[in-house]
Amino acid sequence: MDASGGLPPVRTIDSRAPLRWLRGGWSDLGKAPVPCLLYGLGLAAVSFGLSYGLVVSDGAFWVVALTVGFVFVAPMLAMGLYEAGRLIERGETPTLRQMLFVRAAIRQDIAYLGLALVLIYLLWGRIAQIVYGLSTYQLHRTVDAFVGYAVGTADGRAMLLVGSLVGGAMAYGVYCLVVVSAPMLLDHRSNVFYATAASVRAVVTNFGPMTLWAAIIAILILLSAATGFLALIVVFPWLGLATWRAYRDLIPDAEAV
């Protein structure tokens, strides 16, 4: 721990750091393209399958709500990519098996973090329902009906605005908790409280660059969703490897807790 008050030490970064992480993540993706892209393909297929199932079962609203909420659970889904980043950093080539079965991730503290993210994800689902319910007395079952309401009416646009503000605030709060803690728990024997403290401190210390990094992640994920999650095949492993780079740049090597 840091000697000053027992707080976890973090480095100060410049505004160009997020672009360096993206370049580094892209370079790492080129070193292990097959397992990383297969990892992304699996996630994209599951995301598309869930969205398609909701659309055909007249759950158009949930497609939007769950897509926004994806950012809440994405850090845990990227554990295999953090492992790939760690192996690449060591000069090794990760395999798909190593990425799918990450032994270092089988820890109580990681389970606590994952449970917290799932609970926040479920809370967001309830909040999204409340925002939708307060904005209209109708249930828009089909995609066309929901899009027509959301885009073509004042109440619908207000719903999108309020939902975006609430969802964005929740997503940023989750981001502050996990942007460093998820890869840190994989890399060190830190406990979940120390790791989340390090994550929050990294954002507070580098508010501008870290907010830019959050915006880049959000934009790339939303653009991937707009392609029917096809772009997620490349974007998700790219961001996962870049996030490992971010963690290594932000947290100095220190004795684990």
C-alpha positions, 0 to 999 in steps of 0.5 A: 500500500501507499505510505500516505494514508494507506491509499493505493498508489497511482500514476499521473498520465497525460491526455494522450494516454488513451490513444496510446492504449488503443494503439497498444491494444491494436498491436497486441491484437495483431500478436494473437489475432485468432484466439482474441477474435474468436473470443470476440466472435463468441460474445458478439454471437451471444449478444446478437442472439439475445437481442434477436430473441427479444425483438422477435418476442416483442421485447423491443424496449429491452434491446435498448435497455440491455444494450446500454447496460452491457457496459456494466458487466463488460469488465467481467466478460473481458477477464479472458482478454486481460489474461491475454494481455498479461501473457502477451506482455510476458512474450507468450502467445495466449490460446483460446483455452487459456482465455476461456479458463482463467485460473487466476480469475477463480477467486472470492474477490473477483466473485464479489466484484462480479456479483456487485456488477450483476446487481447494478445491472439488474438495478439498471433494468428496473430503473429503465422500466420506471423511466419508460413507464413514467413516460407513456401509458402504452406498451410498444411491443414491436421495434417499429412502434417503439422507435416511432414513439422514442424518436417521433414524440416529445415524450419519447425523446424525453424518455431517451434523454432521461434514460441516457442521463441516468444510464450514463451516470450509473455507467460512469460510476461503474467505470470508476469502480472497475476500470482498474480493479478488474485487471488488478484483481486478476494480476495481483493478490489484492482484495476487492476493496483495495482494487476498487479504491485504486480504480477510483483513485486512478479516475480522480487523479487523472479525471480528464484522460480517464473521462476521455477513455470512458467516452471512447469505450462507450462510443465504440460499444454503441457503434458496435451495437449499431452494426448488429454487434458484428463490429464487437468481434474486433472492438471487444478484444481490442478494448479488452487488451487496451484496458490491460495496457491502461491498468499497467500504465496507471498502477505502479508495480507494488507488493500485493495486498 
